Structures are given as C-alpha cells and as structure tokens.
Amino acid sequence: MKLKKATKPLRLLFMNAALIQWLGIWLTGFGTTHWVLYWPAAFFSFAAITGICPGLMITRAIFRE
C-alpha cells in the first residue's frame, strides 16, 4: 500500500479537532479525565503534524480511490 499523506485542509481539520479535545481535557483536569480520551487527541495531533492518518489509509484501502 502506497503511503499517501493527508491534504493541507484535512491536516487543519485534524489540528482543530486535536486542539478542541486537548482543551476539553485541560478544562476537565488531566488527573480527572479518563485515559481513553487521550488516544484520539494524540492521534489527531500526530495526523496534523505528520500528515499520516491510519484511519484515512484504511478507509482509502477499503474504498479504493
């Protein structure tokens, strides 16, 4: 499977989603928030920084662009 990076608008969407989740975690309290909520925030941050999104790669493989 060829590695295809996310476009700039999609990376901006990932960054906005990550920032909103990190803000929610911060407002709730890092010690209070369940650890499961850190996963999507970390994945969105990774996807925004690198352009590599595993979920997008799987979706493209299933629907074969």
N, C-alpha and C positions, 0 to 999 in steps of 0.2 A: 504494500500500500504506500502510495506516494504521500509524503508529508506536505500538506497544504495549509499554510498559515491563514489565520483569520484576517479579514479586511480591516482597515482603519476604523470605519464606523462600528463594526462589531466589537473591536477592541475597546472602543469608547463605551459601548454598552456594558461590556464586562467590567470596566473600571467603575462606572456609575453604580452597578449592582454591588460590586465589592465595597465601595465606599459607604453605601447605604447600610449594608449588613454590618460592617465594622462599626459604624456609628451606632447602630442598634445594640450591638454587643457592648460597646463602651458605655452607652447610656444605662443599660441594664446592670452592668458591672461585670468585669472579667471573671470574678470569682463566683458570681451568681449564675451566669449563662452556662447552659449545658454544653458539653464538649462537641456534640454533634453539629451545633451551629457554626463552629469554626471551619468545618470542612468546605462548605460551599463558598464561604468568604475567602478561604485560602485558594480554592480552585479558580474563582473569578479573578483574584489578584494575579495568580500565575498566568492565566489566559490573557489578561490585559497587558502584562509586562512582556511576555514572550510571543504572543500570538498563537500559541499552541493550545488547542482546546480538545481534550479527549472526547468529550461528548459530541462535538462538531465532527470530529473524524469518524466516529461510529455512525452518526446519522448520515454522513456522506457515503459511507461504505454500504449502508443498508439501502439507501435510495438511489445510489449510483448516479451522480450528477450527469 
